Amino acid sequence: MQTNPTHTSLVAIGDSFTEGMSDRLPDGTYRGWADLLAGRMAARTPGFRYANLAVRGKLIAQIVEEQVGPAAAMQPDVITLVGGLNDTLRPKCDMGRVRALLEEAVERLTPACKHLVLMRSPGRQGPVLERFRPRMEELFACVDDLAARHGALVVDLYGAPSLADPRAWDVDRLHLTDEGHRRVTEAVWQTLGYEAEDPEWRTPMPPTPPPNWTARRVEDARFTRQYLLPWIGRRLTGRSSGDGLSPKRPDLLPYEGPAA
C-alpha cells in the first residue's frame, strides 16, 4: 500500500456501524468513523467527495440490493463495505447465502474503485459475542478469503483489544461510542496507507474499578427495557430499525464537516 496516498473520493456502505451509531452529534444525528475518515481525507485533498449509503438494521441482501449498485456507479477512489453481521445475529441465519451475497458485493465493487476496504467487525466482550462467535468468525474467514482473491484491504477490528472493552460500546451494547468510532477511523486510516495519528489505537484502555453489583443490575434493567425488548419485538414482527430511513449522504458530493 502506498504511504500517505491521495484519495479524492470515498463511498461507505453497510448498516448502523457505518451509519455512525452511537456517535451522536448535538443535533441528534450520527457521525461515526466513516464521517471522521472523510474529514481527515478532505483535509488533505481539496474538493474531496464523500457519500455514505449505510442504513441501520440492513442485512447483507439489502446492502447488495440497495447500496452496491449506486456505490459502484459513483466510481470513487475508495469504497468501504461492512455487512453481514446483522445476519449472524438472527436466530435463523443461512451462512451460505450470506457468504454468496458478500462475494457478489465484492465482485461488483472491486472493478468500480481503486481500493475496496473490508472489515472484521469489532466484538464486545460478553455473552452475546460468545453465543454468536462461531458465525462471526465464519463471516470474517469469508472476508479474509475474498480480500485475498480480489485484492481488497482488510481492517482487523475483531482482533483489537481496545474495541473489545465494554467501555468502547454505548449503553445499547450494540454500537460503539465516539471513542470507539475514533479508533475505527484510525484503523482504516492506517490501512489505507496514511501516517498514523494514533499508533496505539489497539492498546487497551487504562483499567478502572468495575461498577458495583447494584450499579450493574440497574444498568442491566435499563438495557433490557430500552434496547433488548424492543430489539426482540422487531425480530418477532419482521421489522427493522432502518425501515423507512434514507441514507444520510446519498450523493457523492464535496465533504464539508469537522476533520477530526
C-alpha positions as CSV (number, residue, x, y, z in Angstrom):
1,M,0.0,0.0,0.0
2,Q,1.3,3.5,-0.9
3,T,2.4,5.6,2.0
4,N,0.5,8.8,2.6
5,P,-1.6,8.4,-0.5
6,T,-4.0,11.0,-2.0
7,H,-7.6,9.9,-2.4
8,T,-10.2,12.2,-4.0
9,S,-13.4,10.3,-3.0
10,L,-14.9,7.8,-0.6
11,V,-18.2,5.9,-0.6
12,A,-19.2,4.0,2.6
13,I,-21.9,1.3,2.5
14,G,-23.3,-1.0,5.2
15,D,-25.5,-0.9,8.3
16,S,-25.6,1.0,11.6
17,F,-21.9,0.5,12.2
18,T,-21.1,2.6,9.1
19,E,-24.0,5.0,9.5
20,G,-22.3,6.0,12.8
21,M,-24.5,4.8,15.6
22,S,-24.0,5.7,18.5
23,D,-21.6,8.6,17.9
24,R,-24.4,11.2,18.3
25,L,-23.9,14.9,17.5
26,P,-25.6,17.7,19.4
27,D,-28.4,17.9,16.8
28,G,-29.2,14.3,17.3
29,T,-27.7,13.0,14.1
30,Y,-25.0,10.4,14.0
31,R,-21.4,11.0,12.9
32,G,-19.3,7.8,13.2
33,W,-16.0,6.5,11.8
34,A,-16.8,7.0,8.1
35,D,-17.6,10.7,8.6
36,L,-14.4,11.1,10.6
37,L,-12.4,9.3,8.0
38,A,-13.9,11.5,5.3
39,G,-13.0,14.6,7.3
40,R,-9.4,13.6,7.6
41,M,-9.1,12.8,3.9
42,A,-10.8,16.0,2.9
43,A,-8.3,18.0,5.0
44,R,-5.6,16.6,2.7
45,T,-7.4,16.9,-0.6
46,P,-9.3,20.0,-1.7
47,G,-12.6,19.1,-3.4
48,F,-12.7,15.7,-1.7
49,R,-16.1,14.0,-2.2
50,Y,-17.9,11.6,0.1
51,A,-21.1,9.6,0.2
52,N,-22.5,7.3,3.0
53,L,-25.2,5.0,1.9
54,A,-25.3,2.9,5.1
55,V,-28.6,2.5,6.9
56,R,-29.1,0.9,10.3
57,G,-30.6,-2.6,10.5
58,K,-29.7,-3.6,6.9
59,L,-29.0,-7.2,6.2
60,I,-26.4,-8.2,3.6
61,A,-29.1,-8.9,1.0
62,Q,-30.5,-5.4,1.4
63,I,-27.0,-3.9,1.2
64,V,-26.4,-5.7,-2.1
65,E,-29.8,-4.8,-3.5
66,E,-29.9,-1.2,-2.4
67,Q,-26.3,0.1,-1.9
68,V,-23.8,-1.9,-4.0
69,G,-25.1,-0.7,-7.4
70,P,-25.2,3.0,-6.5
71,A,-21.8,2.8,-4.9
72,A,-20.2,1.1,-7.9
73,A,-21.8,3.7,-10.2
74,M,-20.1,6.5,-8.3
75,Q,-16.6,5.1,-9.3
76,P,-14.9,6.5,-6.2
77,D,-11.2,6.0,-5.2
78,V,-12.2,4.1,-2.0
79,I,-15.3,2.1,-1.1
80,T,-15.8,0.6,2.3
81,L,-18.1,-2.4,2.8
82,V,-19.1,-3.7,6.2
83,G,-22.1,-6.0,6.2
84,G,-23.4,-9.4,7.2
85,L,-23.1,-9.0,11.0
86,N,-26.8,-8.3,11.4
87,D,-27.5,-11.6,9.6
88,T,-25.3,-13.5,12.1
89,L,-27.4,-12.2,15.0
90,R,-30.6,-13.5,13.6
91,P,-31.8,-16.9,15.1
92,K,-32.2,-18.3,11.6
93,C,-29.2,-17.4,9.5
94,D,-28.2,-19.1,6.3
95,M,-24.4,-18.5,6.3
96,G,-24.1,-20.0,2.9
97,R,-26.3,-17.3,1.5
98,V,-24.5,-14.6,3.5
99,R,-21.2,-15.7,2.0
100,A,-22.6,-15.8,-1.5
101,L,-24.0,-12.3,-1.2
102,L,-20.9,-10.9,0.3
103,E,-18.9,-12.4,-2.6
104,E,-21.3,-10.9,-5.1
105,A,-20.9,-7.5,-3.5
106,V,-17.1,-7.7,-3.6
107,E,-17.1,-8.9,-7.3
108,R,-19.2,-5.9,-8.3
109,L,-17.4,-3.3,-6.2
110,T,-13.8,-4.3,-6.9
111,P,-13.7,-3.0,-10.5
112,A,-15.5,0.2,-9.5
113,C,-12.8,1.7,-7.2
114,K,-9.1,1.9,-6.6
115,H,-9.3,0.4,-3.1
116,L,-12.1,-1.7,-1.6
117,V,-11.9,-1.9,2.2
118,L,-13.5,-4.8,4.1
119,M,-13.5,-5.3,7.8
120,R,-13.5,-7.9,10.5
121,S,-16.0,-6.1,12.8
122,P,-15.3,-5.5,16.5
123,G,-16.8,-7.7,19.1
124,R,-17.8,-6.6,22.6
125,Q,-16.8,-8.8,25.4
126,G,-19.8,-10.6,26.9
127,P,-22.4,-13.4,26.4
128,V,-23.7,-12.0,23.1
129,L,-20.2,-12.3,21.5
130,E,-19.7,-15.8,22.9
131,R,-23.1,-17.0,21.6
132,F,-22.6,-15.8,18.1
133,R,-18.8,-16.1,17.9
134,P,-18.8,-19.1,15.5
135,R,-21.0,-17.3,12.9
136,M,-19.0,-14.1,13.2
137,E,-15.7,-15.9,12.7
138,E,-17.1,-17.8,9.7
139,L,-18.1,-14.4,8.3
140,F,-14.6,-13.0,8.9
141,A,-13.0,-16.0,7.3
142,C,-15.1,-15.3,4.2
143,V,-13.9,-11.6,4.4
144,D,-10.3,-12.7,4.5
145,D,-10.7,-15.1,1.6
146,L,-12.5,-12.6,-0.6
147,A,-9.8,-9.9,0.1
148,A,-7.1,-12.3,-0.8
149,R,-8.8,-13.3,-4.1
150,H,-9.9,-9.8,-5.1
151,G,-7.1,-7.6,-3.8
152,A,-9.2,-5.8,-1.2
153,L,-7.9,-4.4,2.1
154,V,-9.0,-5.8,5.4
155,V,-9.2,-3.8,8.6
156,D,-9.0,-6.2,11.6
157,L,-11.1,-4.7,14.3
158,Y,-12.1,-8.1,15.8
159,G,-8.5,-8.6,17.0
160,A,-8.2,-5.2,18.6
161,P,-8.3,-5.5,22.5
162,S,-9.3,-1.8,22.8
163,L,-12.5,-2.4,20.9
164,A,-13.5,-5.5,22.9
165,D,-13.6,-3.4,26.0
166,P,-17.3,-2.7,27.1
167,R,-16.3,1.0,27.7
168,A,-15.9,1.3,23.9
169,W,-19.6,0.5,23.5
170,D,-22.8,2.5,24.0
171,V,-25.4,1.6,26.6
172,D,-27.3,-0.4,23.9
173,R,-24.3,-2.8,23.8
174,L,-24.5,-3.0,20.0
175,H,-22.9,0.2,18.8
176,L,-19.6,2.0,19.5
177,T,-19.2,5.2,21.5
178,D,-17.5,8.2,20.0
179,E,-14.2,6.9,21.3
180,G,-14.8,3.5,19.7
181,H,-15.6,5.2,16.3
182,R,-12.4,7.3,16.7
183,R,-10.3,4.2,17.0
184,V,-12.0,2.6,14.0
185,T,-11.2,5.7,12.0
186,E,-7.6,5.4,12.9
187,A,-7.6,1.7,11.9
188,V,-9.0,2.4,8.4
189,W,-6.7,5.5,8.0
190,Q,-3.6,3.4,8.6
191,T,-4.8,0.5,6.5
192,L,-5.2,3.0,3.6
193,G,-1.5,3.9,4.0
194,Y,-1.7,7.2,5.8
195,E,0.8,8.0,8.5
196,A,-0.5,7.0,12.0
197,E,-2.0,9.7,14.1
198,D,-2.6,7.2,17.0
199,P,-0.2,4.3,16.7
200,E,-1.7,2.9,19.9
201,W,-5.4,2.6,18.8
202,R,-5.3,-1.1,19.5
203,T,-4.0,-0.7,23.1
204,P,-6.5,-1.5,25.8
205,M,-8.0,1.4,27.8
206,P,-6.5,2.0,31.2
207,P,-8.1,-0.1,33.9
208,T,-10.9,1.4,36.0
209,P,-12.7,-0.1,39.1
210,P,-15.6,-2.2,37.9
211,P,-19.1,-1.0,38.8
212,N,-20.6,-2.5,42.0
213,W,-23.3,-5.1,41.9
214,T,-26.2,-2.7,42.3
215,A,-25.0,-0.4,39.5
216,R,-24.6,-3.4,37.2
217,R,-28.2,-4.6,38.0
218,V,-29.6,-1.1,37.4
219,E,-27.8,-0.9,34.0
220,D,-28.9,-4.4,33.1
221,A,-32.5,-3.5,33.8
222,R,-32.2,-0.3,31.8
223,F,-30.6,-2.1,28.9
224,T,-33.4,-4.8,28.9
225,R,-36.2,-2.2,29.0
226,Q,-34.8,0.3,26.5
227,Y,-32.9,-1.8,24.0
228,L,-33.3,-5.6,24.3
229,L,-37.1,-5.9,24.5
230,P,-37.6,-3.5,21.5
231,W,-35.0,-5.4,19.5
232,I,-36.7,-8.7,20.3
233,G,-40.0,-7.1,19.3
234,R,-38.7,-6.1,15.9
235,R,-37.3,-9.6,15.3
236,L,-40.6,-11.2,16.1
237,T,-42.6,-8.8,13.8
238,G,-40.1,-8.8,11.0
239,R,-39.4,-5.0,11.4
240,S,-36.0,-3.3,11.3
241,S,-34.7,-0.1,12.9
242,G,-33.9,1.2,9.5
243,D,-37.4,0.7,7.9
244,G,-38.3,3.9,6.1
245,L,-34.9,5.6,6.6
246,S,-32.8,7.0,3.8
247,P,-29.0,7.2,3.7
248,K,-27.6,10.3,5.4
249,R,-25.3,11.1,2.4
250,P,-26.8,9.5,-0.7
251,D,-24.8,11.5,-3.2
252,L,-21.1,11.8,-3.8
253,L,-20.6,15.4,-3.0
254,P,-17.8,17.6,-1.6
255,Y,-17.4,16.9,2.1
256,E,-17.9,19.8,4.5
257,G,-17.5,18.9,8.1
258,P,-15.1,18.6,11.0
259,A,-11.8,17.0,10.1
260,A,-11.5,15.2,13.4
